[in-house]
Amino acid sequence: MDHFLIVTNDGKDVDHQVTAKVRRLLEQEGKTCTLCRKDEKKKIIRDSIPGDLDCAVVIGGDGSLIEVARGFWKRDVPVLGINMGTLGYLTEVEVTHIEEAVRKIAEGNYELEERMMLEGTFEEQRSDVALNDIVVSRKGEPHVIHFHLYVNGSLLNSYEADGIIISTPTGSTAYNLSAGGPIVEPTASLIVITPICSHALNTSSIVLSPEDEITVEIGMGRGGVIEEASVSFDGADARTLRTGEWVKIRKANASTKFVKLSKVSFLETLRRKMKGN
Protein backbone atom coordinates (compact mmCIF):
# COMPACT_ATOMS: atom_id res chain seq x y z
CA MET A 1 0.00 0.00 0.00
CA ASP A 2 1.44 3.33 -1.10
CA HIS A 3 -1.35 5.95 -1.34
CA PHE A 4 -3.28 6.69 1.86
CA LEU A 5 -6.33 8.87 2.42
CA ILE A 6 -6.46 10.24 5.99
CA VAL A 7 -10.00 10.88 7.22
CA THR A 8 -10.17 12.80 10.49
CA ASN A 9 -13.05 13.24 12.90
CA ASP A 10 -12.52 16.91 13.71
CA GLY A 11 -14.45 16.56 16.94
CA LYS A 12 -12.02 13.91 18.21
CA ASP A 13 -8.68 15.17 16.87
CA VAL A 14 -9.51 18.84 17.45
CA ASP A 15 -6.02 20.25 16.90
CA HIS A 16 -5.14 17.62 14.25
CA GLN A 17 -2.02 16.61 16.16
CA VAL A 18 -2.74 12.90 15.63
CA THR A 19 -3.51 13.50 11.97
CA ALA A 20 -0.22 15.32 11.48
CA LYS A 21 1.66 12.54 13.27
CA VAL A 22 0.11 9.81 11.12
CA ARG A 23 0.86 11.74 7.95
CA ARG A 24 4.46 12.42 8.99
CA LEU A 25 5.14 8.79 9.90
CA LEU A 26 3.65 7.46 6.66
CA GLU A 27 5.56 9.97 4.53
CA GLN A 28 8.76 9.05 6.33
CA GLU A 29 8.14 5.52 5.06
CA GLY A 30 7.85 6.84 1.50
CA LYS A 31 4.05 6.73 1.36
CA THR A 32 1.79 9.31 -0.28
CA CYS A 33 -0.89 10.87 1.92
CA THR A 34 -4.00 12.83 0.98
CA LEU A 35 -6.06 14.60 3.63
CA CYS A 36 -9.79 14.07 3.18
CA ARG A 37 -11.79 17.20 2.38
CA LYS A 38 -15.16 17.81 4.06
CA ASP A 39 -18.01 20.25 3.51
CA GLU A 40 -19.49 22.70 6.01
CA LYS A 41 -21.58 19.87 7.53
CA LYS A 42 -18.40 17.81 8.10
CA LYS A 43 -19.44 15.33 5.41
CA ILE A 44 -16.83 13.80 3.13
CA ILE A 45 -16.65 15.47 -0.29
CA ARG A 46 -16.59 12.27 -2.32
CA ASP A 47 -15.74 13.97 -5.62
CA SER A 48 -12.45 15.13 -4.09
CA ILE A 49 -11.25 11.60 -3.27
CA PRO A 50 -8.42 10.36 -5.54
CA GLY A 51 -9.14 7.29 -7.62
CA ASP A 52 -5.84 5.50 -6.96
CA LEU A 53 -6.13 4.98 -3.21
CA ASP A 54 -4.69 1.91 -1.50
CA CYS A 55 -6.02 2.51 2.01
CA ALA A 56 -8.16 4.90 4.06
CA VAL A 57 -6.87 5.71 7.55
CA VAL A 58 -9.73 6.84 9.79
CA ILE A 59 -8.85 8.87 12.89
CA GLY A 60 -11.83 8.87 15.24
CA GLY A 61 -14.15 6.26 16.71
CA ASP A 62 -16.31 3.44 15.42
CA GLY A 63 -18.84 5.90 14.01
CA SER A 64 -16.20 7.58 11.87
CA LEU A 65 -14.99 4.22 10.57
CA ILE A 66 -18.51 3.12 9.69
CA GLU A 67 -19.14 6.38 7.82
CA VAL A 68 -16.05 5.80 5.68
CA ALA A 69 -16.91 2.12 5.11
CA ARG A 70 -20.37 3.10 3.84
CA GLY A 71 -18.95 5.84 1.62
CA PHE A 72 -16.26 3.59 0.12
CA TRP A 73 -18.17 0.32 -0.19
CA LYS A 74 -17.94 0.21 -4.01
CA ARG A 75 -14.34 1.41 -4.12
CA ASP A 76 -12.72 -1.75 -2.65
CA VAL A 77 -10.45 0.44 -0.50
CA PRO A 78 -9.27 -1.19 2.79
CA VAL A 79 -9.90 0.80 5.96
CA LEU A 80 -7.68 1.17 9.03
CA GLY A 81 -9.15 2.74 12.16
CA ILE A 82 -7.20 4.71 14.76
CA ASN A 83 -9.26 4.90 17.94
CA MET A 84 -9.95 8.29 19.47
CA GLY A 85 -13.42 7.32 20.67
CA THR A 86 -14.60 5.55 23.80
CA LEU A 87 -15.22 1.85 23.14
CA GLY A 88 -13.46 1.64 19.79
CA TYR A 89 -14.60 -1.88 19.08
CA LEU A 90 -14.03 -1.66 15.31
CA THR A 91 -10.98 0.58 15.25
CA GLU A 92 -7.75 -1.42 15.11
CA VAL A 93 -5.09 0.93 16.48
CA GLU A 94 -4.89 2.84 19.76
CA VAL A 95 -3.26 6.29 19.67
CA THR A 96 -0.34 5.04 21.78
CA HIS A 97 0.51 2.41 19.14
CA ILE A 98 0.57 4.54 15.98
CA GLU A 99 4.33 4.16 15.39
CA GLU A 100 4.11 0.39 15.61
CA ALA A 101 1.12 0.34 13.27
CA VAL A 102 2.87 2.41 10.59
CA ARG A 103 5.94 0.21 10.84
CA LYS A 104 3.85 -2.92 10.27
CA ILE A 105 2.17 -1.35 7.26
CA ALA A 106 5.54 -0.37 5.77
CA GLU A 107 6.80 -3.93 6.28
CA GLY A 108 3.66 -5.43 4.74
CA ASN A 109 2.91 -7.11 8.06
CA TYR A 110 -0.88 -6.95 7.91
CA GLU A 111 -3.93 -8.87 6.75
CA LEU A 112 -7.18 -7.76 5.12
CA GLU A 113 -10.33 -8.92 6.91
CA GLU A 114 -13.53 -8.89 4.89
CA ARG A 115 -16.83 -7.87 6.49
CA MET A 116 -20.22 -8.31 4.82
CA MET A 117 -22.62 -5.40 4.42
CA LEU A 118 -26.37 -5.07 3.98
CA GLU A 119 -28.26 -3.23 1.25
CA GLY A 120 -31.77 -1.89 1.77
CA THR A 121 -33.96 -1.09 -1.24
CA PHE A 122 -37.19 0.89 -1.15
CA GLU A 123 -40.26 0.65 -3.38
CA GLU A 124 -39.04 3.48 -5.62
CA GLN A 125 -35.78 1.51 -6.12
CA ARG A 126 -33.67 3.88 -4.04
CA SER A 127 -31.17 2.01 -1.89
CA ASP A 128 -28.52 2.46 0.79
CA VAL A 129 -26.02 0.26 2.61
CA ALA A 130 -24.99 -0.51 6.17
CA LEU A 131 -21.96 -2.13 7.77
CA ASN A 132 -23.60 -2.67 11.18
CA ASP A 133 -27.34 -2.74 10.80
CA ILE A 134 -30.53 -1.51 9.18
CA VAL A 135 -33.10 -0.56 11.82
CA VAL A 136 -36.83 -0.07 11.33
CA SER A 137 -38.16 1.77 14.37
CA ARG A 138 -41.11 3.77 15.63
CA LYS A 139 -41.36 7.43 14.70
CA GLY A 140 -42.85 10.23 16.75
CA GLU A 141 -44.56 9.60 20.08
CA PRO A 142 -43.61 6.47 22.05
CA HIS A 143 -45.79 3.56 20.88
CA VAL A 144 -45.40 0.13 19.36
CA ILE A 145 -45.62 -0.24 15.62
CA HIS A 146 -47.17 -3.14 13.73
CA PHE A 147 -45.05 -4.61 10.97
CA HIS A 148 -44.86 -7.77 8.88
CA LEU A 149 -41.63 -9.65 8.30
CA TYR A 150 -41.22 -11.65 5.09
CA VAL A 151 -38.30 -13.91 4.13
CA ASN A 152 -37.95 -14.73 0.44
CA GLY A 153 -41.52 -13.60 -0.12
CA SER A 154 -43.10 -15.76 2.61
CA LEU A 155 -44.53 -14.28 5.80
CA LEU A 156 -42.32 -15.22 8.74
CA ASN A 157 -44.00 -13.27 11.51
CA SER A 158 -45.96 -10.15 12.40
CA TYR A 159 -44.78 -8.03 15.29
CA GLU A 160 -45.99 -5.30 17.57
CA ALA A 161 -42.77 -3.76 18.81
CA ASP A 162 -40.66 -0.62 19.05
CA GLY A 163 -38.91 -1.79 15.92
CA ILE A 164 -36.65 -4.43 14.43
CA ILE A 165 -32.89 -4.69 13.85
CA ILE A 166 -31.46 -6.43 10.80
CA SER A 167 -27.79 -6.86 11.60
CA THR A 168 -24.58 -8.07 10.02
CA PRO A 169 -22.08 -10.12 12.07
CA THR A 170 -20.06 -6.92 12.52
CA GLY A 171 -23.13 -5.17 13.91
CA SER A 172 -24.00 -8.02 16.26
CA THR A 173 -22.05 -6.28 19.05
CA ALA A 174 -23.85 -2.96 18.49
CA TYR A 175 -27.60 -2.26 18.79
CA ASN A 176 -28.34 -5.96 18.29
CA LEU A 177 -26.43 -6.82 21.46
CA SER A 178 -28.21 -4.12 23.47
CA ALA A 179 -31.57 -5.52 22.30
CA GLY A 180 -30.66 -9.02 23.51
CA GLY A 181 -29.47 -10.44 20.19
CA PRO A 182 -26.64 -12.96 19.76
CA ILE A 183 -22.97 -12.09 19.33
CA VAL A 184 -21.59 -13.39 16.03
CA GLU A 185 -18.01 -13.84 14.84
CA PRO A 186 -17.57 -10.72 12.66
CA THR A 187 -16.12 -12.40 9.56
CA ALA A 188 -19.07 -14.79 9.31
CA SER A 189 -21.63 -14.39 6.54
CA LEU A 190 -25.19 -14.37 7.88
CA ILE A 191 -28.03 -12.03 8.83
CA VAL A 192 -29.42 -11.56 12.34
CA ILE A 193 -32.97 -10.30 12.95
CA THR A 194 -33.77 -9.01 16.45
CA PRO A 195 -37.07 -7.36 17.47
CA ILE A 196 -36.87 -4.31 19.74
CA CYS A 197 -39.10 -4.54 22.83
CA SER A 198 -41.60 -6.85 21.14
CA HIS A 199 -45.06 -7.00 22.75
CA ALA A 200 -45.06 -10.82 22.76
CA LEU A 201 -43.79 -13.76 24.76
CA ASN A 202 -41.53 -14.95 21.93
CA THR A 203 -38.95 -12.27 21.23
CA SER A 204 -36.08 -14.48 20.10
CA SER A 205 -33.64 -13.39 17.42
CA ILE A 206 -33.63 -15.18 14.08
CA VAL A 207 -30.45 -16.03 12.16
CA LEU A 208 -30.74 -16.32 8.38
CA SER A 209 -28.55 -17.27 5.45
CA PRO A 210 -26.77 -14.45 3.59
CA GLU A 211 -28.70 -15.51 0.48
CA ASP A 212 -32.06 -14.72 2.08
CA GLU A 213 -34.02 -11.59 1.21
CA ILE A 214 -35.91 -9.89 4.04
CA THR A 215 -38.87 -7.58 3.56
CA VAL A 216 -40.18 -5.40 6.38
CA GLU A 217 -43.64 -3.97 5.66
CA ILE A 218 -45.30 -1.42 7.91
CA GLY A 219 -48.74 -2.56 9.06
CA MET A 220 -51.89 -0.69 9.98
CA GLY A 221 -52.02 0.95 13.40
CA ARG A 222 -54.71 0.33 15.97
CA GLY A 223 -58.09 1.62 14.90
CA GLY A 224 -56.99 1.78 11.27
CA VAL A 225 -54.47 4.58 11.90
CA ILE A 226 -51.75 5.06 9.28
CA GLU A 227 -48.42 4.25 10.94
CA GLU A 228 -45.07 5.91 10.30
CA ALA A 229 -41.72 4.27 10.88
CA SER A 230 -38.11 5.30 10.39
CA VAL A 231 -35.55 3.22 8.50
CA SER A 232 -31.94 4.05 9.40
CA PHE A 233 -28.66 2.75 8.02
CA ASP A 234 -25.98 2.45 10.71
CA GLY A 235 -27.92 5.02 12.69
CA ALA A 236 -27.88 7.60 9.89
CA ASP A 237 -29.66 8.61 6.66
CA ALA A 238 -33.12 7.83 8.02
CA ARG A 239 -36.04 7.34 5.62
CA THR A 240 -39.74 7.35 6.51
CA LEU A 241 -42.06 4.45 5.72
CA ARG A 242 -45.84 4.53 6.10
CA THR A 243 -48.45 1.78 6.37
CA GLY A 244 -48.25 -0.49 3.32
CA GLU A 245 -44.73 0.59 2.39
CA TRP A 246 -41.69 -1.64 2.73
CA VAL A 247 -37.93 -2.01 2.59
CA LYS A 248 -36.21 -5.08 1.13
CA ILE A 249 -32.92 -6.05 2.76
CA ARG A 250 -30.27 -8.39 1.39
CA LYS A 251 -26.54 -8.96 1.55
CA ALA A 252 -24.78 -6.21 -0.40
CA ASN A 253 -22.79 -7.10 -3.50
CA ALA A 254 -19.68 -5.43 -2.08
CA SER A 255 -18.04 -5.64 1.32
CA THR A 256 -15.74 -3.69 3.63
CA LYS A 257 -12.12 -4.71 4.13
CA PHE A 258 -10.44 -3.88 7.43
CA VAL A 259 -6.66 -3.69 7.75
CA LYS A 260 -5.73 -6.05 10.60
CA LEU A 261 -2.39 -5.57 12.29
CA SER A 262 -2.98 -7.56 15.46
CA LYS A 263 -3.11 -11.33 15.96
CA VAL A 264 -5.49 -10.92 18.89
CA SER A 265 -8.57 -13.13 18.42
CA PHE A 266 -12.14 -11.90 18.18
CA LEU A 267 -12.97 -13.50 21.54
CA GLU A 268 -10.04 -11.79 23.28
CA THR A 269 -11.04 -8.43 21.79
CA LEU A 270 -14.61 -9.05 22.88
CA ARG A 271 -13.56 -9.83 26.44
CA ARG A 272 -11.30 -6.78 26.66
CA LYS A 273 -13.65 -4.26 25.05
CA MET A 274 -16.84 -5.45 26.74
CA LYS A 275 -15.36 -5.90 30.20
CA GLY A 276 -17.48 -4.10 32.73
CA ASN A 277 -20.13 -3.14 30.16
N, C-alpha and C positions, 0 to 999 in steps of 0.2 A: 504494500500500500504506500502510495507516494503523495497523493493529493487529498488533503483533509479539509472538510468544512467544519468550522467551529461554531456551534449554536449555543448562545449564552442566555440563560434566564437572568434578565437584568435585575429582577427582584431578589435573586439569591447572590449573585456575584456583582454587588452594587458598584464597586469601584473597578471591576474588571481585572483585579489583580490575578485571580486564578486563570482567567482567559489569557492574559498576557504571558503568564508562566507556561501554560500549555503550548501556546504558539511558539514561544522562544525555545522550549525543549524540542519540539518537533522540527523546527527549522535548523536547530543545531545538528540534528540527525539527517539533514539534507532533504527534509520533506517540504512540500508546498502547502501553505495554509491560506484559506479564504475565510474571512469572518462573515457570518451570515447577516444579511441585511433584513431589517424589520420595518413595518409601517408604524404609524402613530398609535395603533392599537396593540403594538407589540406582536403582531402576527408576521410570520415568515413571508417575505416577498419571494414567491417561488420562481418568478421569471428571472430573478437575479442569481439563481443557483447555477454554477457551472455544470456543464454536461459530462465532464470527465472525472467526476469524483470517485475516490476509492473508499472513503469512510467519512461518516459524520460523527464528530465528537460533541456530545451534548453535556453542557455544564449546567447542572440544576438538580432537580429531583425526578421522581418517577413520572410525574405529570409532563415535564419537559420532554423526557425521552419518548413517551407515548405520542405526544404531539408531532415529534419528528418522524416517528415510525409511521404514523398515519399519512403524513405529508409526502413520505418517500416510498410508499409501499409498491409503486410501479417502477421505481428507479433501480431496484436491486442494489442499494447502497447499504453496506453494513453499518451498524450503529454502536458506538461505545459511549456509555454513560459515566460521568464523573459526578458523584453524589454530593450535593450541597443542600439536600432536603433533610427530612426527619428520618423516616423509615428507610428509604432508598432500597427497596427490595429488588428493583429491576436494574438499577445502576450498578455497574461492575466495579468501579474504582472509587476509593475514598480519597479525599483531598490530600491526606498525608502520604499517599502512595503514588502520586502522579509521576515522579521520576522513574520509579520501578516500572510503571505501566508503559511509559514512552520507550524505555529501554527494551521491553519485551516486544513491543510493536516493531521497533527498528531491527530486532533480531529475527523477526518472523515467528516469535514464540507465542502464538495465539491460535485459537480455533474459532470457527464461525458456527453459531448455534441457531438453528432455524426455528422460528415460532409461527404457528398458524394464525391467521386473522379471519375475521368474519366480515361478510358483506351483507348489508341490508338494502333491499330494493322496495320502493314504494309503487303504488298503483300507476303513477304517471311515469314510471321507469327511471325516476331519479334514484341514485344510490349513494351510499357512503360506507366507510369501513371502520373497523375497530380492532385494536390489538387485545384489549382486555374483555370488553363486553358491550352488548347492545341491551339497553334497559328500556322496557315499556312500563311507565309508571303513571300514577294518578296526576291530574293537573288541577290546580285551583284549590278549593277548600278540602280539608281532610275527609276522605271517604273512600270506600273500596270501589274498584271498578270491575266490571264484568267483561271478561274476554275469553275468546275461544282459541285453543291451541291445536293446530293441525301439523302433522308430520307426514310429508310426502302426499299431501292431499287428503289424508284421513284424519278425522277428529280424534285427538288423543284425550283431551279433557277440556272442561270449561271451569273457569276459576272466578271467584270473587275474592279479590286481594288488592293490596296496595300497588302491585305491579308484578313483573316477572323479569328475571335476569337470564339472558342467553350469553353464556361465558365461554371463552377459550380456556385451554389449560393454563396459559399465562395469567388470565384474569381470575383463575379459581381462588387465588389468595387475596383478591380485592373485595368488591362488593359481595360477590358470591359467598365468600367465607363469612362475612358479617351477617349474611342472611341465613346461615346454617348449612350452606352447600359444602360439597366435598373438596378437599385439596387434591389437585392433580399434578403429576409430574409435568413441568412446563413444556417439554419438547414432544409430548404426546400429541396425537391428532384425534380429537374428539370434541363434542359439544356438550356443555352442561346447562341444563335448564333448572332454575331454582325460583319458585314463587316467593314473593315478598309479603310476609304477614297474611297468608291465605286464610280466609274465613272457612276453614274445613279441618277435619281431623287428620286427613292425609295431606301433608305438606312436603313430602319427600322430593328431593331433587331427582331429575331424570338425566341419564347419560346416553347420548346418541352417537351414532357413527358420523364421521366427517362428511360422508356422502349424503346424509339426510338433509332435506329442506324443511325448514320450520316456518309456519305462517302464524302470526299472531293477529287476530281480528278483534276489534273492539266491539263488544256487545251493547245491547240496549240497557240503559239504566233502569232503576226501579221506577215503576209508574210510567214507563215508556219515555223516560227522559233521554235526550241525546247526550251521550257521554263524550268527554274529551280526555285524551291521554297524551303523554309526551314520550317521544322516542329519542333517546340520546345515545351517542356513540362515544364510548370512553368518557362519559360525563360531559360531553360537549356537543355542539351543533344539533340542538334539540329540534325535532319536528313534531307538529301536532297531528294526531289522528282523531277522527270522530267515529261515532257508531257506524258500523258497516265498512269502515276502511281498515286496511291491513298493511303489514310489512312482512316481506318474505326474507328469511335469513338463511344463509348458506356459508360454507367455507369459501373464503376468498381465493381467487386464482393465483394471487401472489402472497408472499409471506414477508416477515421481518427477520433479518439476520442480526444477531447480537455478536459483538466481538467479545470472546471469552478469554480472559488472561489467567484466571485462577483454576486450579484443579479441585477446588472445594465442591463437594457434592451438593445437589439440590436439598437433600435432607439436612445437611449441616447448615446450609444457608438459612433454611426454614427455621431450624432450632435457634440460631443466633439472632435472626431478625425478629422473630415472633416472641422471643423470651420476654415474659412479663406482660405481654399484650393479651 
